[in-house]
Amino acid sequence: MMTKVNILSPDVIAKIAAGEAVDRPSAVVKELLENAIDAGATSIEINLKDAGKELIHIKDNGSGIGRADLEKIFQRHATSKITHIDDLEKLHSMGFRGEALYSIAAVSDVTLCSRTKEEDGWQIHIRGGVRQNLEPAALSQIGTDIKIAELFFNTPARRKFLKNNASELHQILNVVLPYTLIYPDKRFVLNHAGRSLLDLRPAPSRLDRVAAAMNVSMNHFLETDQEFVEEQIRVRMVLGNINVQRPRRDLQYIFINDRPIESKNLSFNLNDVYKLILPPGVYGAFIVNITLNPANVDVNIHPTKREVRLKDEARIISILRRMTEYQLMHKGQAKEFDSPPLAGGVREGGLPTDQIIYAPGQFSLPLVGRAREGGINGNTVVYTDNSMQDFQLFGQDNSLRSKFTRARFIGAFLQKFLLFEADESLLIVDQHAAQERIMFEKFKNQIENAQVESQPLLTPLLIKLTPQEKIAWEELQEKLVTAGIETTQFDDDTIAVQTQPLLLKNIEAVVRSLLSGQEAPRMDPASLARRACKASVVAGDKLDVSQADYQRQQLLKCQDPFTCPHGRPTLIEVTQTFLDRQFLRT
């Protein structure tokens, strides 16, 4: 009788296994890069031809591989990282599966030369999983030199699915960049077809490496490092402030025990905190490295080890949210308005083209502050937890807060913008955004302390609800009471509002705003206050001198005075230098 179950040949098994670990050149680069890091290399050079399809050549100065191990490393399940199953609970290395080199060698032509401190150099050549030779090699220094040629030469079906060179290079850069950020003490070189794509020398600090690797100014980044002894957790963060706004999540990196990982939960919560200062449709920048007990991290749930499972993930998320919010709110910086020299060219509207950073619908405004001696371009102070001086939010003599504190009201424009002068600067306040920030913080504090000041309405306000609003109202009544809004059902489609918070105007708009959106029943106090205040504040009130000055004083009392709750700036500064340049004054 003919059987339907076949035992696969070793050749087919090898190619199937290769497909699990190696699907494109970037996967090869990742595995070999991790091996170099695990070997203790301080310098790693990657050379590519045809975006890695023709050649991936990686040289490192790590500890090297001895002759005896050269014969083993290309066998399946060969690894120096683990011996027993319990070792998975105390992993400190990058790779451990023992599949990578076996899989790579099965679908390419591999030549590996290596030298250790104890032995002279040796070279092994493997093609399509079959060893060609093992012989001595003359190497001038300790380390490993590996060439992966003709990737997928024997699996044409997989090779034809590779994308064009630009796409494959983009993926390779996405693989290499995270490691450059987490290891600022190492040198990374990436060349393609003789052209340098990346050349990062060891950096004196993580911020310096971030600036060099991501091609951004470190003036708008915050750094913090905190250890939580009880939880056995250490968190190191580099966070972009309000001036770093991206149309995509392309400057966001998360690491667990120095390993780059992907986590939808962690990423979502970090981006959720950024919504406090950024407008919709743009994203912040962050590099977050979480150090945990390896026993609390399961890195063995995904073939490429990019996804992990964390024990007590909710606790970790809580720590990340608190740290991120504190840094952005207490040490973050305001939107800044300044003008670089006109030498770079001028676009329509008079703003130079060479140094303007664009985000959707707006441009990013540089920070105003005092220059740090030796700082980048002689520009502004970099706030970090490790600074010798404990900088308070805008606490310097010449900071934006300080200028706004002594500013004098000089007029208004279109009943929308309030104009103040301070020293040699013109400070422009968005009256609507400022009032929303003031009300938001007051109302949020009242909700959090269960002390919302409200008043009964002489005549209940009747509001006819849509079917969607009615469903939300049935689930949200407790939240409405928390916000000082008591309601009752008047008829099938109508509710009666009985009380109104003293801080809020236009109560019907507030109620409808709170009842809109599928997430309404899960709103926290900040979200509740943010949505209520957005619906309550009305622009266009004409303010006299005393009223404008009172708003200035109230704004200065806010925790984060220079953005509204939805991320728009409340205040910008126009310097005399900027105006002189616009009028071509020397």
N, C-alpha and C positions, 0 to 999 in steps of 0.2 A: 504494500500500500504506500502511495506517495505521501510523504510528510509535508506539512505546510510550514513547519518551524525550522529555520536554518540557523546554524551557528556561523556568525560572521567571521570572515578572515581577519587576521591581524592588520592587514593593510587597510581594509574598510573601517575597522574599529579605530585605527589611528586617525583617519581622515574625519570620521564623525566626531571624535574627541577634539580634534583641531577646530572644528566648527563651533564647539561650545566655548572655547577660550580665545580663538583668533578669528575674527570676522573681517578685519580690515587692517591696514598698516598701523593705525593709531593703537590698536590692541597689542600689537607686537611692541611698539615703543613703550607702552605702559608697563608691560611685563619686564622688559629689559631695564627700564629706568628704575623700577622698584628693586630689581636684583642689585643694581649698582648702589642704590641707597642702603640696602641691607648689608652690602659689603663694606660700608663705611667710607665710600668715595666722597672726596671733597671737591672733585672736578669731574663733570660729566659732559662729554661732547657727542652730539648726535649729528650725523651727516646723512642726507637723503638724496636719492635720485628718483625722478619720476614720482614724487610725493610718496616715496617708500615702496612703490610697486616694483621697481627695479633693484633698489638697494636701500637697506637701513644699516648704517654703520655706527656703532656706539662704542666709545672708548671711555674708560674710567680709571681712576687711580685707587680703587678699593683694595681689599685684602687679597684678591686673586683666587684662583682655583688650582688645586694641586693635581698632579697627573692622575692619581688614583680616582679622584672625584670626577675628572673629565670623562671617564668611561661610564659614569653612573648618571650624570645630570640629564642626559637625553633619554633616559629610560622612563617609562610611565610610573607615576607616583613616587618619583625620586625627589626628596627634599631634605634640607638640613635644618628645617625650621621646627619640625615636630617629630616625636617618636611614638608617643602614646596619645590616646584620644583625649586624656585629661589636659594635654598641652594646648588644646584649642581654647582653654579657659585662661591661659596666661600668655597669649601671643603678644609680642612686641614688634614683630617684623612685618614687612609689607606682604611678601608672598609666602605661601605655605602649602599650596595644594600639590605641588610637584607635577603639574600638568603643562605648565607654560612652555618650557623648552622642548618637551616631548612633542607637543602639539605644533609648535613653530617648525621644528625640524621635519615633521611629517609632510609639510606643504611648501617647503622652500629648500634653498641650498645654503647651508650654514657653515661658516668657517669661524672657529673660536680660538683665539690665542690668549694665554693667561700665564702670569708669573706670580708666585707667592714669595714671601720673605725667606722661606726655608728652601725653595727649589728654583731651578732655572725654568725658563719658559717652555710651554708645550702647546701644540696646536692640534685641534681635532677638526675633521671635515666630514659633514654628514649631508647627504642629499636625499630628499624624499624619505627620510627616516632611516636610511641605510648608511652605516658608517663607511667612509671611504678610506680614511687613514688617521693615524695618531702618531705624531712625530715631534721631536724637539723643535723649538722655535726661538729665535734670537729676539728678546724683548729688552729694551733699555731700562724700563721701570716696572715696578710692581703694579699690578692691575690687570684688567681684562679688556680685550679688543674683540668685538663680535660683529660679523657681517652677515646680514640676512639678505640673500639675493634671490631674484626670481620668485617672489611671493606668489603662492597659488599656481605655480607652473604646472602642477599635476592635478589641479582641480579647476579646470577652466570654467565650470559652471559658477563657481564662487568668484573667480576673477572677473567675469563679465559684469558682475553686479557692483564692482567698485565704481566710485563716482569720479568726476574729473579731478585734476590735480588740485584746483583751488579748494574744493570741498574736502578732499582728503587731508590737505595741509591744515585747513581750519580745524578738523578733528584732532590732528596731532598737536596743534597748539593748545587746544582745550585740555588735552591730556597733560602736557608738560607744564603749563602755567601754574596749576595748583601746587605742584611740588616746589616750584621756585619761590612761591609765597611762604610755604611752611618751613623751608630750609634756607633762610637768608644767608647762612654762613657758607653755603656751597656755591661753586661756580657752575652755571649752566650755559651751554652753547648749542644752538640749533642752526644748522645750515641746510639750504636746499639748492642743489645744482650749483654749488660754489658761491651762493649768495647768503649772507648772514640774515637770519630771521630773528635771532635772539642771541644776545651775548651779555649775560649778567654775572658780574664779578661779585665776590662776597661783599655783603652790605653791612655797615656798622650797626644797623637796627632793622627791625621788621618794617617800620614805616618807610625807611629809605628803600628797602626792597620792593614794597608795595608801589611806591612812586615810580621806580624804574621799570618794574615788570608790567604794570598796568598803564604806564604812560600817562599818569595823572599827577597833579601837584599834591603833596602831602599836607599842604596848609589846611585843607578842609577835611582832614581825617582825625579821629579821636582814637586813642589807644588805652585799653584797660586790661588789667591782669588780676584776677581774684581767685582765691582758693577757699573752698568750703570744706573744712576739715571733717565735720561730722558726716557729710554726704560722700566724702572721698572724691570730690570733683574740683577740678581747676578749669577755669574758663579764661582764655585770652581772646580779646576782641580788637579788631581794627574796624571802626565804623565811619562811613562817610556821613557828613552832616547835610544840612538842607541844600548846600550849594553843589552837592554831587547828585545829579538827577539823570537817570538813564531811561531810555525808551524800552529797554529790555532788561532781564535779570542777568546781564552778562558780567557784572562785577560782584557776584555773590558766591562765596565759597564757604563750605562747612567741612570741618575735619573732626574726626574722632581719633584720639591717640595718634595724631600726626598723619592719619590716613584720610585722603579726600573721599567724601561719601555724598550720597544723595539722600535727602530725607524730606519728604513732602510736608510732614508735620512741623519740623524745625523751621524749614524755609517759610511756610505759611505764617507761623507765629512771629518770626522776625519781620517779615514784610507787613504784618498787621500792625506792629508797633510803629513802623515807618509811616503808616497812614496818618499818624498824629502830626507829622510835619510836612508830608509830601502831598501834592494834589493827585487826584485820580489819574491813572494812565502812565505814571512814571514810577521808577523804582530806585531804591537806595543801593548803596554799595556796602558790603560787609565781608570780613574774613573772620570766621569764628572757629577757634580750635578748642575742643572740649577734651580734657584728659580724665579718663575714668579708670576704675579697676577693670582690667581686661575680662575678668570673669563676668562683668555686667554688660558685656558687649558680645553679641553673636554676629560674627563677620562671615559666617559660613552659610548664608541663605541665598547667595547669588553667585553665579559662575565667575563674574568679574570682581566680586567683593565690593562693588560700588554701593550696594544697599546693605544696611545693617539693622539689627533689632536691638533695642536698648531696654534694659531693665529700669523700671521706674521712670519712663520717658516723661510722664506728666510733671514730675519734680524738676527734671532738667529743663523742660520748657518754661516752667515758672521762674527759674533762676535766670534763664536767658532773657525773658521778657522784662524782668525787673532791672537787670543790668543795662539792657539796651535803652529802655525808657529813661533811666536815670542819666545815662551818658548824653542822650540826644536832648533831653530837656534841661539838664543842669549844666552841661558843659558844651552843648551845641552852640552854633553860631548863627547869626542872622544873615538874611539875604543882604548882599552888599552891592552898591552901585559905584563903579569907578570906570575910568577910561584909560586904556593903554595909549601909547603914542600913535600919532596918525601915520607914522611911517609904514605901517602894515597895510595901508589902503583903507578906504572908507566905503561902507555899504550905504544903501539908501537909508536915510534917517540920521546919518552922521556918525554911526558907531563903527569903530574899526573892525575889520574882518579877521585880523590875524589871531586874536585871543578871545573871541566871543564863543562861549559854549552854549549850544542850543539844546533845548528840551522841547517836547511837543507844545507848541503854542506860546512859548516864552523863552527868554534866555536866562542863563544862570548868572547871578550877580556875585562878584567876589567879596570876600569878607573884609570888613574894616577892622583894623586892630593895630597894635604896636608891633613893629618889626622885631624879631628875635635876632640877636647878633649872630651872623653866620647862617641865617635861615635861608630857605630856598628863595632865590631871586631877591633877597633882602625883604621878603614880604612879611607875612603875619605869624603870630605865635602859634605853635602847635600845642594843643592841650593834651597832655597824657597824664595818666595816674602816676607815672614814674618821674614826673618833672620835679625838680628840686623845690620849686615854689608851688604852693597850692593855689592855683588860679581859681577864682570864683567866676561865676557866669558874668561875662562882660565887666569884670571887676577892676580893670585897669583904668588909669586916669584918663586915657584918651580913647576908651572903648566907646562903642555905640551907646551902651546903657548910660555911661557917664555923660556923654554929650547930650543925650535925650533928657537926662536928669536936670541939666542946667539950661535946656533949650527955652527960647522965648517965642510965643505964638505971634505970627505976623500976618496971618490971613488964611483964606480958604479958596478953593477952586472948584467950581461946579457943585458946591454943597456936597462934595464927595471926598476931596483931599484937603487935609489940614496941613498948613505950612508952618514950620518952625525953623528958627535959625539958632545955631550954636557954633561958636568959634568961626571957622571958615567953611562951614558946611550948611547946606540946606537939607532939612529933614522933612520928608513928605510922608504923612500918615494916611493910610486908607481908613477913613472914618468907619466904614461898615465893618471891615475886617477887624479893626481894633476893638470895636464894641462887641463883636462876636467873641473874641478871645476873652475879654473881661467877663462877659456874661457866662461863657462856658465854664471858666474856672470857678466862679462863684456858685453857679448852679450845680456843677459836679461835686464840689465840696459839700453843699447842702444835702445832696442825695446820698453821698457816702456816709455822712454823719447823721442821716435820718432826721434832718432839721430843715426841710424845705418850708419856706415861708409862703403860705398861700392865703387867699381870701375867698369867702363865699360870694357867688354872684347873686345879685338881687333878683335877677330873672335868669333861670337856667338857659344856657345856649343849646339850641337844638341843631344837631348835625346829622344829615341824612348820609348814610354810608353805602358804599358799593358792596357787592357780595364779598370781594376780597378784603375790604376794610372791616366788614362785619366779623369775618373769621378771625382776623388779627385782633380785633377788639375783645372777642371772647377769651382769647389766650393772654391778652396783654393788660387786663384790668388791674392786676396787682402791680405791674410796673408803672402804670399810670398813677396809681395812688402813691407809689414811692416818689414820683415826680411832682406830687402835689396837685394832681388832676383827678378829682373824683367824678365818676360818670355813672349814670343809670340808664337802663333801657327804657325808651319812651314808647316806641312801637316796634314792629318787626324790622324796620329799616332805619330807625332813627335812635340816636342816643342823646341824653341830656347831660351837658357838662355843668357840674354843680360848683366846683371850686377851680381857682386859677392861681398858679404861682405868681408872687408879686414881681419876680424878675422878668417874666415873660409877657410879651405883647402878642396880639393877633392869635388868640388861643385856638381858633378853628384851624389855622394853618399849622400850628404846633401839633394838634391832635392828629391831623391827617398825615403829617410828616412821620409821626411816631407809628402810625398804623400802616405805613407803606413799607414794602420790602419783606421778603420771606424770612429774614433773620430777626425780625422785630421781637418775637418772644424771647430770644436769647441775648438781648442787648445788655451789656454791662453799664454801670453808671456813666462811664465816659462816653460810650456810644449814645446812651439816652440823652445826655446833656448836649452832645454835639449836634444831634439831629434836632432837638428842641430849639436850640439857640439859632441854628441856621434858618429855621422857619419863623423865628420870632423877630430877629433884627430887621429893621426897615431902613434902607439908605435914604439920604436926602434931607434929613433934619438939619436945619441951619443952626450952628452953634456960635454963641458969642465967645468973647475972650475967656471969661471965667469957666464956661462949659467946656471949651476946648482944653483949657489947662487942667480941668478936673479929669477929663478923659485921659490926658497924658499921665497924670499921677496914678490913676487907677491901672493903666496899662503897665506902668513900671512895677506895680505890686504883683503882677502875674508871674507865674513860674516860668513861662516861656512867652515873653511879651512880643517877640518879633515874627511870629507866624500866627495865623488864625487856626482854629481847630482842624481845618481841612487842608492846611499846608500852604496857603497863600501868604505872602509876606504882609505884615501890617505896616512896615516902615522901611523906607529906603533912604540912603544918604547920597546926596549929590555934592561932590566936593568942589571947592573953588577951582582946583586944578582941572577938573573935568570941564567946567564952564569956560575957563580960559582957553582950553584946547578947542572947544567947539567954536569959539569966536576968534581962533587963530591968534590969541594973545601969547606973547612969550612969557 
